[in-house]
Amino acid sequence: MTGRGDPVTGQGEGAPPPSWPESHLITAAEVVTPDGVLRPGWLQVAGERIIAVGPGCPGRVADTELPGGTVTAGFVDIHAHGGGGASFTTGKAEDAAEVVRFHRHHGTTTLVASLVSAEPEALLGQVGALADLVQDGLLAGIHLEGPWLAPGKRGAHDAEALRDAEPAEIARLLRAGRGAIRMVTLAPERTGGIAAVRQLTAEGVTVAVGHTEADYATTRAAIEAGARVATHLFNAMPPMHHREPGPVLALLEDPRVALELVADGVHLHPALLARVLVSAGTDRVALVTDAMSAAGMSDGRYALGTLDAVVSEGVARLPSGAIAGSTANAADLFGAAVEALAEVPEPLIGASQVTAATPAAALGLTGIGALAPGHRADLVVLSPQLSVLKVMARGSWLHL
């Protein structure tokens, strides 16, 4: 989309945006909206909300001018375990704050805290501690990645902590979460797996299929029971076979399922990333970091739950060789998406969709994920090289 036409508020080009008390006007070389890229464009913020977006030049001097910048929606990461040397699994508020700080500096304005498999009491304590931070607004929710996972596809989960899904434990965790648990990853083939999908879905929790050895039919049954996300698709699940397509095909073919992809250059080949983005569509793909504490740190030894991982050349692995999360940030994912979508007309729109709008929609997070009037004023300013220059969260610029 060019810089011509009417802005969202209905004024003609060059007309001043509406007058709002204490509003903040931003102009930029590019403003990425769900409907097009405005070149140039502007948006107006009042309080924590975007109140207007438009093409061309507004009728007054902007409060913030970004002549070489690209403004896109703040990133939404629904699967991250840590970053900046800290982890959510400690249950400590200061560690969670450090993880959030690290990811915000890389453009993530909405973050869901992912926990790994743990013994019942430990997991209960972690959920209770993080629930306080969700209520305070620091986090957008909690993601339980386990403990109801397949031992043979456990990846970087402690084998001793894996178990079958029992209704009583699920109920205890939901009570401890006080509405903060937004997503649960489980292996539906485990005893009680399909019943757990129904129980969690009935409580408004998004269920994801992952770390699974389920066959095609069982995966289909999980989807029919309410599962709506594929946790890091392709990873920690059997590959497709022509006689046993397994979970991958079942998850790919159902348009109701959002597809998590870890676009860090390690979990997926770039050609596969590009193929899924184009074939499944950006409205179904949610790029996630799956970041662990080593994200943003130097190589060395780091903890992931109760396990130790070694990071070498930016890749985290257990001694067994299993990948142990990633060291990526959401800006990395955005850049990977732009590259993967290079052949489509406006790759910036698709990149914003898979790093903001689709992840938000997958967990039912409303009012975020797009530069649109009424949405929360969460935005990222990127350089021509797609590095993060500025970040606004809830209408306030962050100090990077």
ROFI-66656 format. One record per residue (C-alpha): residue in three letters; x, y, z. Coordinates in steps of 0.2 Angstrom, whole numbers, plus 5000, padded with zeros to 4 digits. Example, Ala and Ser with C-alpha at 12.3 -4.5 7.8 and 13.67 -1.06 7.14 Angstrom:
BEGIN
ALA506249785039SER506849955036
//
This chain:
BEGIN
MET500050005000THR500750174996GLY500550335007ARG498950394998GLY497150375003ASP496150405019PRO496850355036VAL495850245048THR495150395056GLY494350455040GLN495250615037GLY495950655020GLU497850655018GLY498650805026ALA497250835038PRO497750835056PRO497350685067PRO495950715079SER496450815095TRP496550715110PRO497250775127GLU499050715130SER499150615114HIS500750575105LEU500950585086ILE502250475078THR502850475060ALA503950345051ALA504550295034GLU503550135035VAL502050095046VAL501549905045THR499649885047PRO498649725044ASP498049795028GLY499649865021VAL501249955023LEU501050145024ARG502450235016PRO502650355024GLY501350335038TRP500850395056LEU499950345071GLN499350435086VAL499350365104ALA498350425119GLY498750345136GLU498950155133ARG497950145116ILE498250185098ILE496850305093ALA497250335074VAL498350265060GLY498550345043PRO499550365027GLY500550515021CYS501050655032PRO499950725046GLY499450905048ARG500550945063VAL502350915068ALA502550745075ASP503050715093THR504250575087GLU504950575069LEU505650415063PRO506250465045GLY507150295042GLY506150185054THR504950045051VAL503550035064THR502749875067ALA501649795081GLY502549745097PHE503049555096VAL501949425105ASP502949275111ILE501849135118HIS503349015121ALA504849075131HIS505748995146GLY506949135150GLY508249255143GLY509649375149GLY510349245161ALA508649215170SER507249085170PHE505449075174THR505648905183THR506448985199GLY504749065203LYS505649215208ALA504849385204GLU506549465201ASP507049325189ALA505449345179ALA505649535178GLU507449505171VAL506749385158VAL505349515153ARG506649655153PHE507749555141HIS506449515129ARG505649685129HIS507349765123HIS507149645108GLY505349705104THR504349585114THR502949685122THR501849535127LEU502649375135VAL501949215141ALA503049125154SER503348945149LEU503748815162VAL504548645159SER504048475167ALA504348475186GLU503748365201PRO502048405207GLU502448515222ALA503748615213LEU502648645198LEU501248705209GLY502348825218GLN503048895201VAL501248925194GLY500749005210ALA502149125210LEU502049175192ALA500149195194ASP500449345204LEU501549425190VAL500149385178GLN498849475189ASP500149625190GLY500249635171LEU502049595170LEU501649425161ALA500249385149GLY499949215156ILE500849045159HIS501148905148LEU501448735155GLU502548635143GLY502248465152PRO502348365163TRP501148265153LEU502348225139ALA502948065130PRO504648005137GLY505247965120LYS505048135114ARG505448235130GLY506848335122ALA507548445136HIS506248385149ASP506748285165ALA506148105162GLU505848085181ALA504548225180LEU503548155166ARG501848075171ASP500048035165ALA498748175166GLU497648155181PRO496048265183ALA496448305201GLU498248375197ILE497548475183ALA496248555194ARG497548595208LEU498648685195LEU497148785188ARG496648835205ALA498448885209GLY498548985193ARG496949085196GLY496549105178ALA498449135173ILE498748975164ARG498349015146MET499148865137VAL499648685141THR500648575130LEU500348385132ALA500548215123PRO498748155119GLU499247975118ARG499647965137THR498347895148GLY497148025152GLY497748135138ILE496148165128ALA495148185144ALA496448315149VAL496148405133ARG494348415136GLN494548465155LEU495748605151THR494748675136ALA493248675147GLU494148795158GLY494648915144VAL496448845143THR497248825125VAL497848655123ALA499348615112VAL499948455105GLY501848425108HIS503248315114THR502148175107GLU502248005099ALA500448005095ASP499847935078TYR498848025066ALA497147965073THR497548005091THR498148175085ARG496448205076ALA495548145091ALA496448275102ILE496048415089GLU494148355089ALA494248365109GLY494848545108ALA496748555105ARG497148705095VAL499048735094ALA500548635088THR501948655100HIS503548695090LEU502948595075PHE504148455068ASN505148465084ALA504948335097MET503648225087PRO503848095074PRO504248145056MET502948115043HIS502947935035HIS502047885019ARG501147745029GLU501047835046PRO500848025044GLY500848045062PRO500448205071VAL501348325059LEU500048295045ALA498548305057LEU499148465064LEU499548545047GLU497948495038ASP496748565051PRO496448755049ARG495848765067VAL497648735073ALA498948865075LEU500648815071GLU502148855082LEU503748865073VAL505448905081ALA506249005067ASP508049015075GLY508948935060VAL509248785071HIS507548705075LEU507048715056HIS507848725039PRO507448895031ALA506648805016LEU505448715027LEU505048875037ALA504648965020ARG503648825014VAL502448815029LEU502249005030VAL501749005012SER500648845011ALA499848855028GLY499749045028THR500349175040ASP498649185049ARG499049005056VAL500849015060ALA501449085077LEU503349105078VAL504049075095THR505749095103ASP505748945114ALA507049045122MET508048985138SER509049085150ALA510549085139ALA509649195126GLY510749355125MET512149275134SER513849205130ASP514249025127GLY514348915143ARG513348805154TYR511548855159ALA510048775168LEU508348725160GLY507248675174THR508248535183LEU509348495168ASP510948575163ALA511248625145VAL512848685136VAL512748825124SER514048825110GLU514048945096GLY512349005102VAL511548835101ALA510948755118ARG511048565119LEU510948435133PRO512348315135SER511348185125GLY511348305110ALA509548355112ILE509148545108ALA508748635124GLY507648775119SER508448925109THR509449075112ALA508449175100ASN507449335102ALA505849395093ALA506749525082ASP507749375076LEU506149285071PHE505449445063GLY507049445052ALA506849265048ALA505049285043VAL505449435031GLU506849325023ALA505649175021LEU504249285014ALA505449375002GLU504449314986VAL502749384992PRO502249564989GLU502349635006PRO503449525018LEU503349645032ILE501449615034GLY501749435035ALA503149445047SER502149555058GLN500649435057VAL501749285063THR502649375077ALA501149475084ALA499449445077THR499349255075PRO500249215092ALA498949335101ALA497449255092ALA498049075096LEU497949115115GLY496349235114LEU497349385118THR496349535112GLY496749715109ILE498649675104GLY499649615090ALA499249745077LEU499349935074ALA497549975073PRO496450105082GLY495850035099HIS497349915101ARG498549935115ALA500050055110ASP501349915109LEU502549945095VAL504349915089VAL505350035078LEU506549935067SER508050005056PRO508249965038GLN509249815043LEU507749765055SER508749795071VAL507749865086LEU507950045088LYS506450095100VAL505049995109MET503450065115ALA502449965128ARG500750025134GLY501050195126SER502750225135TRP504450225126LEU505550105135HIS507350145140LEU508450025129
//
